[in-house]
């Protein structure tokens, strides 16, 4: 397999993603999460939510479906991503959410951020979580 001139490391990819979006601390997220114009987006796998819980009122958008749910030309577009809101993505530790935020911005979301340290940092800060009910 040959590598193209555009091949980069994961570390470089994450740095590029973080340069494109805002990074918020868990305390910044806590202070804005209930604002009407803010949507927290939990991109972790559903099994992670069942096992560890989530942040109250966060919208679950599994990482594997995110592009399809955001893109306006997708048959799977979700209304939640068509509103003019501040979208704050989070994952377990902050890497997947940085990549997701950068993609979301490329797909047209204007106000995009991710939570530094992810859900792990949220729980380590002692902030409230809720159980995710199995359907």
Secondary structure, 3 states (H helix, E strand, C coil): CCCCCCCCCHHHHHHHHHHHCEEECHHHHHHHCCCCCEEEEECCCHHHHHHHCECCCCEECCHHHHHHHHCCCCCCCCHHHCCCCEEEEECCCCHHHHHHHHHHHHCCCCEEEEECCHHHHHHHCCCCCECCCCC
